[in-house]
Amino acid sequence: MAKPLHKSKVIDLLEERAVVRMRDFLAAGIPSNTVLRMAERGEIDGHVRGVYTLPGAFNDQTRTVAAAFRTPKAVVCLLSAASVHGLVTANPGRVWLAIPWGAWRPRVRDDGAPPMAVVRMAPYLVESGCDADIGVEERDFGHGQTARITGPARTVADLFRYAGCEVAMSDGTKEAPITTDLAVEALQTALANGTDAAEVRQWAGLVGSGRAVEAALAGGRAMRW
Protein backbone atom coordinates (compact mmCIF):
# COMPACT_ATOMS: atom_id res chain seq x y z
CA MET A 1 0.00 0.00 0.00
CA ALA A 2 1.26 3.48 -0.88
CA LYS A 3 2.27 5.51 2.13
CA PRO A 4 0.06 8.57 2.73
CA LEU A 5 3.16 10.79 2.80
CA HIS A 6 4.29 9.53 -0.60
CA LYS A 7 0.79 9.96 -2.06
CA SER A 8 0.65 13.50 -0.72
CA LYS A 9 4.03 14.26 -2.31
CA VAL A 10 2.79 12.93 -5.66
CA ILE A 11 -0.21 15.25 -5.60
CA ASP A 12 1.88 18.21 -4.44
CA LEU A 13 4.37 17.68 -7.26
CA LEU A 14 1.63 17.43 -9.88
CA GLU A 15 -0.09 20.55 -8.56
CA GLU A 16 3.22 22.38 -8.77
CA ARG A 17 4.32 21.23 -12.25
CA ALA A 18 1.13 19.97 -13.98
CA VAL A 19 3.11 17.37 -15.99
CA VAL A 20 5.60 15.15 -14.16
CA ARG A 21 7.87 12.38 -15.43
CA MET A 22 8.52 9.21 -13.46
CA ARG A 23 12.17 10.16 -13.10
CA ASP A 24 11.08 13.42 -11.42
CA PHE A 25 9.02 11.46 -8.89
CA LEU A 26 12.00 9.23 -8.20
CA ALA A 27 14.26 12.26 -7.78
CA ALA A 28 11.78 13.58 -5.19
CA GLY A 29 12.09 10.34 -3.20
CA ILE A 30 8.74 8.89 -4.32
CA PRO A 31 8.82 5.15 -5.12
CA SER A 32 7.70 4.14 -8.61
CA ASN A 33 5.19 1.63 -7.22
CA THR A 34 3.37 4.49 -5.44
CA VAL A 35 2.97 6.35 -8.73
CA LEU A 36 1.92 3.25 -10.66
CA ARG A 37 -0.67 2.23 -8.08
CA MET A 38 -2.15 5.72 -7.96
CA ALA A 39 -2.42 5.67 -11.76
CA GLU A 40 -4.10 2.24 -11.69
CA ARG A 41 -6.67 3.52 -9.19
CA GLY A 42 -7.39 6.66 -11.20
CA GLU A 43 -6.00 8.97 -8.52
CA ILE A 44 -3.64 10.39 -11.14
CA ASP A 45 -3.61 10.08 -14.92
CA GLY A 46 -0.80 8.35 -16.80
CA HIS A 47 -1.56 9.51 -20.33
CA VAL A 48 1.87 8.67 -21.68
CA ARG A 49 4.17 5.99 -20.41
CA GLY A 50 6.34 7.64 -17.78
CA VAL A 51 4.46 10.99 -17.85
CA TYR A 52 1.64 11.87 -15.43
CA THR A 53 -0.92 14.58 -14.68
CA LEU A 54 -3.73 15.14 -12.22
CA PRO A 55 -7.10 13.72 -13.34
CA GLY A 56 -8.74 15.93 -15.96
CA ALA A 57 -5.65 18.10 -16.36
CA PHE A 58 -4.73 16.87 -19.85
CA ASN A 59 -5.28 19.89 -22.13
CA ASP A 60 -3.54 21.24 -25.23
CA GLN A 61 -0.62 22.61 -23.23
CA THR A 62 -0.02 19.55 -21.07
CA ARG A 63 -0.47 17.32 -24.13
CA THR A 64 2.26 19.24 -25.95
CA VAL A 65 4.63 19.09 -22.99
CA ALA A 66 3.95 15.38 -22.50
CA ALA A 67 4.71 14.62 -26.13
CA ALA A 68 7.92 16.65 -26.01
CA PHE A 69 8.98 14.87 -22.81
CA ARG A 70 8.39 11.53 -24.49
CA THR A 71 10.43 12.33 -27.60
CA PRO A 72 14.15 13.00 -27.09
CA LYS A 73 15.61 15.88 -29.12
CA ALA A 74 12.14 16.94 -30.30
CA VAL A 75 11.11 20.49 -31.19
CA VAL A 76 7.46 21.56 -31.20
CA CYS A 77 6.85 22.78 -34.74
CA LEU A 78 4.50 23.52 -37.64
CA LEU A 79 0.78 23.49 -36.71
CA SER A 80 1.39 23.09 -32.97
CA ALA A 81 3.89 25.94 -32.96
CA ALA A 82 1.57 28.07 -35.11
CA SER A 83 -1.25 27.44 -32.64
CA VAL A 84 0.91 28.26 -29.62
CA HIS A 85 2.04 31.53 -31.25
CA GLY A 86 -1.53 32.41 -32.28
CA LEU A 87 -0.67 32.45 -36.01
CA VAL A 88 -3.55 30.29 -37.24
CA THR A 89 -7.13 29.64 -36.21
CA ALA A 90 -7.05 25.96 -37.19
CA ASN A 91 -6.79 23.39 -34.41
CA PRO A 92 -3.59 21.36 -34.90
CA GLY A 93 -5.43 18.18 -33.94
CA ARG A 94 -2.16 16.50 -33.04
CA VAL A 95 1.09 17.47 -31.38
CA TRP A 96 3.50 18.35 -34.18
CA LEU A 97 7.14 17.55 -33.46
CA ALA A 98 10.35 17.84 -35.47
CA ILE A 99 13.12 15.30 -34.87
CA PRO A 100 16.51 14.92 -36.57
CA TRP A 101 17.07 12.29 -39.23
CA GLY A 102 17.82 8.93 -37.67
CA ALA A 103 16.29 9.79 -34.29
CA TRP A 104 13.75 7.50 -32.61
CA ARG A 105 10.20 8.26 -33.72
CA PRO A 106 7.37 7.54 -31.27
CA ARG A 107 4.32 5.57 -32.34
CA VAL A 108 0.91 5.40 -30.70
CA ARG A 109 0.53 2.29 -28.56
CA ASP A 110 -1.84 1.44 -25.74
CA ASP A 111 -0.03 3.74 -23.35
CA GLY A 112 -2.16 6.86 -23.64
CA ALA A 113 0.26 8.66 -25.92
CA PRO A 114 -1.23 11.82 -27.45
CA PRO A 115 -1.62 11.67 -31.26
CA MET A 116 1.43 13.13 -32.91
CA ALA A 117 2.66 14.22 -36.32
CA VAL A 118 6.40 13.62 -36.46
CA VAL A 119 8.52 15.37 -39.08
CA ARG A 120 12.09 14.33 -39.73
CA MET A 121 14.34 17.29 -40.49
CA ALA A 122 18.03 17.71 -41.17
CA PRO A 123 19.92 17.69 -37.84
CA TYR A 124 21.08 21.28 -38.31
CA LEU A 125 17.41 22.36 -38.31
CA VAL A 126 16.64 20.65 -34.99
CA GLU A 127 19.89 20.44 -33.04
CA SER A 128 22.34 23.25 -32.47
CA GLY A 129 24.76 24.49 -29.88
CA CYS A 130 22.60 27.61 -29.82
CA ASP A 131 18.86 27.28 -30.50
CA ALA A 132 18.64 30.93 -31.52
CA ASP A 133 20.80 30.08 -34.54
CA ILE A 134 18.04 27.84 -35.92
CA GLY A 135 14.99 29.88 -34.90
CA VAL A 136 14.14 27.70 -31.90
CA GLU A 137 13.28 28.96 -28.43
CA GLU A 138 12.51 27.53 -25.01
CA ARG A 139 8.91 28.22 -24.04
CA ASP A 140 7.29 28.00 -20.63
CA PHE A 141 3.99 26.13 -20.94
CA GLY A 142 3.05 26.88 -17.35
CA HIS A 143 4.07 25.55 -13.95
CA GLY A 144 7.71 25.92 -14.98
CA GLN A 145 7.42 23.17 -17.61
CA THR A 146 9.32 24.10 -20.74
CA ALA A 147 9.70 22.65 -24.21
CA ARG A 148 11.69 23.65 -27.29
CA ILE A 149 9.56 25.24 -29.99
CA THR A 150 10.17 27.01 -33.29
CA GLY A 151 9.75 30.77 -33.03
CA PRO A 152 7.07 32.61 -35.07
CA ALA A 153 9.27 33.46 -38.07
CA ARG A 154 10.81 29.98 -38.27
CA THR A 155 7.32 28.45 -37.89
CA VAL A 156 6.04 30.44 -40.88
CA ALA A 157 9.03 29.36 -42.96
CA ASP A 158 8.44 25.72 -42.02
CA LEU A 159 4.73 25.93 -42.91
CA PHE A 160 5.58 27.08 -46.44
CA ARG A 161 8.21 24.33 -46.69
CA TYR A 162 5.74 21.58 -45.77
CA ALA A 163 2.62 22.95 -47.50
CA GLY A 164 1.13 20.08 -49.52
CA CYS A 165 3.62 17.54 -48.18
CA GLU A 166 2.58 14.24 -46.64
CA VAL A 167 3.71 13.90 -43.03
CA ALA A 168 4.01 10.66 -41.04
CA MET A 169 1.56 10.41 -38.16
CA SER A 170 2.37 8.46 -35.02
CA ASP A 171 -0.37 5.94 -35.81
CA GLY A 172 1.45 4.94 -38.98
CA THR A 173 -0.72 6.88 -41.44
CA LYS A 174 0.34 9.79 -43.65
CA GLU A 175 -1.56 13.04 -44.11
CA ALA A 176 -1.02 16.42 -45.80
CA PRO A 177 -3.02 18.88 -43.65
CA ILE A 178 -0.78 21.91 -44.23
CA THR A 179 -1.96 24.09 -47.12
CA THR A 180 -0.49 27.16 -48.78
CA ASP A 181 -3.50 29.18 -47.61
CA LEU A 182 -2.76 28.16 -44.03
CA ALA A 183 0.89 29.18 -44.44
CA VAL A 184 -0.20 32.54 -45.86
CA GLU A 185 -2.56 33.05 -42.90
CA ALA A 186 0.34 32.41 -40.53
CA LEU A 187 2.57 34.82 -42.47
CA GLN A 188 -0.08 37.55 -42.44
CA THR A 189 -0.64 37.17 -38.72
CA ALA A 190 3.06 37.08 -37.92
CA LEU A 191 3.66 40.31 -39.86
CA ALA A 192 0.64 41.94 -38.22
CA ASN A 193 2.04 40.96 -34.82
CA GLY A 194 5.36 42.64 -35.55
CA THR A 195 7.50 39.86 -36.97
CA ASP A 196 10.00 41.28 -39.46
CA ALA A 197 9.65 40.00 -43.03
CA ALA A 198 13.45 39.88 -43.21
CA GLU A 199 13.48 37.37 -40.36
CA VAL A 200 10.95 35.17 -42.14
CA ARG A 201 13.12 35.36 -45.28
CA GLN A 202 16.17 34.36 -43.21
CA TRP A 203 14.57 31.17 -41.90
CA ALA A 204 12.92 30.44 -45.24
CA GLY A 205 16.37 30.40 -46.79
CA LEU A 206 17.53 27.98 -44.10
CA VAL A 207 14.66 25.49 -44.42
CA GLY A 208 14.21 25.69 -48.19
CA SER A 209 11.01 27.68 -48.59
CA GLY A 210 12.55 30.92 -49.84
CA ARG A 211 10.78 30.98 -53.22
CA ALA A 212 7.36 30.25 -51.72
CA VAL A 213 7.75 32.97 -49.08
CA GLU A 214 8.99 35.51 -51.65
CA ALA A 215 6.06 34.70 -53.91
CA ALA A 216 3.62 35.28 -51.06
CA LEU A 217 5.27 38.57 -50.10
CA ALA A 218 5.65 39.82 -53.69
CA GLY A 219 2.11 38.81 -54.58
CA GLY A 220 0.67 41.02 -51.86
CA ARG A 221 -0.86 38.01 -50.07
CA ALA A 222 1.00 38.90 -46.91
CA MET A 223 0.16 42.57 -46.58
CA ARG A 224 -0.07 43.77 -43.00
CA TRP A 225 -3.62 43.78 -41.66
Residue pairs with C-beta under 8 A, 6 or more apart in sequence:
2 33
2 34
2 37
2 38
3 34
6 30
6 31
6 34
7 34
7 38
7 43
9 28
9 29
9 30
10 25
10 30
10 34
10 35
10 38
10 44
11 44
11 54
13 20
13 24
13 25
13 28
13 30
14 20
14 44
14 52
14 53
14 54
14 57
15 54
16 143
16 144
17 24
17 143
17 144
17 145
18 53
18 54
18 57
18 61
18 62
18 65
18 142
18 143
18 145
19 51
19 52
19 53
19 62
19 65
19 66
19 69
19 143
19 145
20 51
20 52
20 53
21 50
21 51
21 52
21 69
22 32
22 35
22 50
22 51
22 52
23 50
25 32
25 34
25 35
25 52
26 32
35 44
35 52
36 46
38 44
39 45
39 46
39 52
42 55
43 55
44 52
44 53
44 54
44 55
45 52
45 53
45 54
45 55
45 56
45 57
45 58
45 112
46 52
46 112
47 53
47 58
47 63
47 66
47 112
47 113
47 114
48 66
48 67
48 69
48 70
48 111
48 112
48 113
48 114
49 70
49 111
49 112
49 113
50 69
50 70
51 66
51 69
51 70
53 62
53 66
58 66
60 83
61 141
61 142
62 141
63 95
63 114
64 76
64 80
64 84
64 95
64 141
64 147
65 141
65 145
65 147
66 114
67 74
67 95
67 97
67 106
67 113
67 114
67 116
68 74
68 76
68 95
68 97
68 147
68 148
69 147
70 106
70 113
71 97
71 99
71 104
71 105
71 106
71 116
71 118
72 103
72 104
73 99
73 100
73 103
73 126
73 127
74 97
74 98
74 99
74 126
74 148
75 97
75 98
75 99
75 126
75 136
75 148
75 149
75 150
76 84
76 95
76 96
76 97
76 98
76 139
76 147
76 148
76 149
76 150
77 96
77 97
77 98
77 119
77 149
77 150
77 155
77 158
78 92
78 96
78 98
78 117
78 119
78 150
78 155
78 158
78 159
78 162
78 178
79 88
79 90
79 92
79 93
79 94
79 96
79 117
79 159
79 177
79 178
80 92
80 94
80 95
80 96
80 97
80 149
81 96
81 149
81 150
81 155
81 158
82 88
82 92
82 155
82 156
82 159
82 186
83 90
83 91
83 92
84 139
84 149
85 151
85 152
85 155
85 190
86 189
86 193
87 152
87 155
87 156
87 185
87 186
87 189
87 190
88 182
88 185
88 186
88 189
89 185
90 182
93 115
93 177
94 114
94 115
94 116
94 117
94 169
94 170
95 114
95 115
95 116
95 117
96 116
96 117
96 119
97 116
97 117
97 118
97 119
98 118
98 119
98 120
98 121
98 125
98 126
98 150
98 158
99 105
99 118
99 119
99 120
99 121
99 126
100 120
100 121
100 122
100 123
100 125
100 126
100 127
101 120
101 121
101 122
101 123
103 120
105 118
105 120
105 168
105 170
106 113
106 116
106 118
106 170
107 170
107 171
107 172
108 115
108 116
108 170
108 171
113 170
115 169
115 170
115 171
116 169
116 170
117 167
117 168
117 169
117 170
117 175
117 177
118 167
118 168
118 169
118 170
119 162
119 167
119 168
120 168
121 207
124 134
125 134
125 206
125 207
126 134
126 136
128 134
128 136
131 137
131 138
131 148
134 154
134 206
135 150
135 151
135 153
135 154
135 157
135 203
135 206
136 148
136 149
136 150
136 151
136 154
137 148
137 149
137 150
137 151
138 146
138 147
138 148
138 149
139 146
139 147
139 148
139 149
140 146
141 147
150 158
152 190
152 193
152 195
153 190
153 195
153 196
153 199
153 200
153 202
153 203
154 203
154 207
155 186
155 190
156 183
156 186
156 187
156 190
156 195
156 200
156 203
156 204
156 213
157 200
157 203
157 204
157 206
157 207
157 209
157 213
158 203
158 207
158 209
159 178
159 182
159 183
159 186
159 187
160 180
160 183
160 187
160 204
160 209
160 212
160 213
160 216
161 204
161 207
161 208
161 209
161 212
162 178
163 178
163 179
163 180
163 182
163 183
163 212
164 176
164 178
164 179
164 180
165 176
165 178
166 174
166 175
166 176
167 174
167 175
167 176
167 177
167 178
168 174
169 175
180 212
183 212
183 216
184 216
184 221
184 222
187 200
187 213
187 216
187 217
187 221
187 222
188 221
188 222
188 223
188 224
188 225
189 225
190 200
191 197
191 200
191 222
191 223
191 224
192 224
192 225
197 217
197 222
200 213
201 210
201 213
201 214
201 217
204 210
204 212
204 213
204 214
216 222
